[in-house]
């Protein structure tokens, strides 16, 4: 069982938990998951917490391939008013900040965030891992990606996809340990420098990542790997997201990063029920089962 120490607050991962996404960017790919308005962000967070989110993840930079790269100062300008309001409105909230800038990590942690979610695993800012380590009891989400969000689509060539990503995490988790980071969460980085087939290959091999003995975060909410095979779009990808989140839970995911908290929590509950009955061997008397049509 994993437990995260979030600046002195313990978050148990005995059962999988849900991380709700709030993007403070005007160019995030899913329109209903983004806002630049403080009051709207507080309302969104309140609804997510009510629906069972254990973590609220806020980001000030879109990571879609067609997005524009913004500076650390621009991120902070977007993030800080919303972060301050969330901490004030929900004193017990656990906030994760989605950033690859060490400066943003340091300032938001001091302002009340307690987890850093870095899509680059420290590759886009050489100071990131050491900065997080120096903050003390701040869990670090280390994601696998190649290049930048703007170039990653051209970098999806692997000889052995799972092995290469595992090697990446072995190196990164050792650096995190040396920097003083106590709790590292690994995120295989679905859709980041991976094509459609590679995403599903990675999902099938998700149990292999247990060898790292770290919590596993899966973030596939409403992504192209969901809607492209279905011929739809991100706005219509809730059902597909729930299906693939369920596969991720069955394959060992500890944290689901999602736009739709209620549906993800329902997936967690049902998968946990399935696991419990599987361990007990199921019902003992089939004649007691009732069927409703």
URHUNOR-V613067 format. One record per residue. N is the residue number from 0. OMEGA is omega in whole degrees, 0 to 359 (NA if undefined). Layout:
N;OMEGA / N;OMEGA
//
This chain:
0;179 / 1;173 / 2;178 / 3;174 / 4;184 / 5;182 / 6;177 / 7;176 / 8;183 / 9;177 / 10;181 / 11;174 / 12;176 / 13;170 / 14;179 / 15;179 / 16;184 / 17;175 / 18;181 / 19;186 / 20;168 / 21;179 / 22;181 / 23;185 / 24;178 / 25;185 / 26;176 / 27;190 / 28;181 / 29;190 / 30;183 / 31;180 / 32;183 / 33;175 / 34;173 / 35;182 / 36;183 / 37;183 / 38;178 / 39;179 / 40;178 / 41;178 / 42;179 / 43;180 / 44;179 / 45;179 / 46;179 / 47;179 / 48;177 / 49;181 / 50;172 / 51;176 / 52;176 / 53;183 / 54;171 / 55;183 / 56;180 / 57;181 / 58;180 / 59;182 / 60;175 / 61;178 / 62;175 / 63;182 / 64;181 / 65;183 / 66;177 / 67;179 / 68;179 / 69;183 / 70;177 / 71;180 / 72;177 / 73;176 / 74;182 / 75;179 / 76;178 / 77;190 / 78;193 / 79;179 / 80;180 / 81;177 / 82;180 / 83;181 / 84;179 / 85;179 / 86;179 / 87;184 / 88;184 / 89;187 / 90;183 / 91;185 / 92;171 / 93;184 / 94;172 / 95;178 / 96;181 / 97;182 / 98;172 / 99;178 / 100;178 / 101;180 / 102;179 / 103;179 / 104;184 / 105;184 / 106;180 / 107;176 / 108;178 / 109;182 / 110;176 / 111;173 / 112;183 / 113;176 / 114;173 / 115;182 / 116;188 / 117;183 / 118;185 / 119;182 / 120;179 / 121;184 / 122;182 / 123;174 / 124;184 / 125;182 / 126;189 / 127;187 / 128;179 / 129;178 / 130;179 / 131;179 / 132;181 / 133;183 / 134;177 / 135;176 / 136;176 / 137;176 / 138;185 / 139;174 / 140;181 / 141;183 / 142;176 / 143;174 / 144;171 / 145;178 / 146;178 / 147;175 / 148;182 / 149;183 / 150;191 / 151;183 / 152;181 / 153;188 / 154;184 / 155;179 / 156;182 / 157;170 / 158;177 / 159;189 / 160;185 / 161;182 / 162;181 / 163;178 / 164;174 / 165;178 / 166;177 / 167;183 / 168;177 / 169;179 / 170;184 / 171;181 / 172;176 / 173;177 / 174;178 / 175;179 / 176;181 / 177;180 / 178;179 / 179;177 / 180;185 / 181;183 / 182;177 / 183;176 / 184;181 / 185;179 / 186;183 / 187;174 / 188;178 / 189;179 / 190;176 / 191;186 / 192;172 / 193;177 / 194;186 / 195;182 / 196;179 / 197;177 / 198;182 / 199;172 / 200;179 / 201;178 / 202;179 / 203;181 / 204;181 / 205;178 / 206;179 / 207;183 / 208;175 / 209;180 / 210;180 / 211;182 / 212;177 / 213;173 / 214;181 / 215;175 / 216;177 / 217;178 / 218;181 / 219;189 / 220;173 / 221;181 / 222;180 / 223;178 / 224;176 / 225;191 / 226;179 / 227;178 / 228;182 / 229;180 / 230;181 / 231;178 / 232;183 / 233;180 / 234;183 / 235;190 / 236;182 / 237;182 / 238;178 / 239;177 / 240;180 / 241;178 / 242;184 / 243;172 / 244;178 / 245;176 / 246;180 / 247;179 / 248;178 / 249;181 / 250;171 / 251;178 / 252;178 / 253;180 / 254;173 / 255;177 / 256;192 / 257;170 / 258;188 / 259;189 / 260;184 / 261;182 / 262;178 / 263;178 / 264;177 / 265;177 / 266;178 / 267;182 / 268;183 / 269;177 / 270;177 / 271;176 / 272;178 / 273;181 / 274;181 / 275;181 / 276;177 / 277;180 / 278;180 / 279;181 / 280;177 / 281;180 / 282;184 / 283;182 / 284;184 / 285;182 / 286;180 / 287;182 / 288;177 / 289;181 / 290;180 / 291;181 / 292;NA
//
